[in-house]
Amino acid sequence: MTFGIGARIVLSAAMGAAMLGVLAATPAAAQGTVAQRQGCEGDAFKFCSQYIPWVHQIENCLYKNMKKLSPACQVQMRGGK
């Protein structure tokens, strides 16, 4: 299914709002560190958006897609090393 630019903007805004809702509704420890969020936010939307707002399911999804993740996210998923 393809979306026009307007639909993509609305979808992106909706996903952003959902992510903000997740960040506001979950304990700080469940949100991860700033580095983890910065490193993996794009990959979470790309590969795991169907699991938003469920943090643990997003984490599981990211682990399952480890080879596809950006280098920055791979580092964070491996503990930041």
Number of C-alpha atoms within 10 A of each C-alpha: 2 6 9 7 9 9 11 12 12 11 13 13 12 12 16 13 12 15 18 12 13 17 16 11 12 13 10 10 7 13 16 14 12 9 14 18 15 14 21 23 14 15 22 21 17 12 16 19 17 13 16 17 18 14 16 13 14 20 16 13 17 22 15 13 15 17 10 13 21 13 13 15 24 22 17 18 18 10 9 12 7
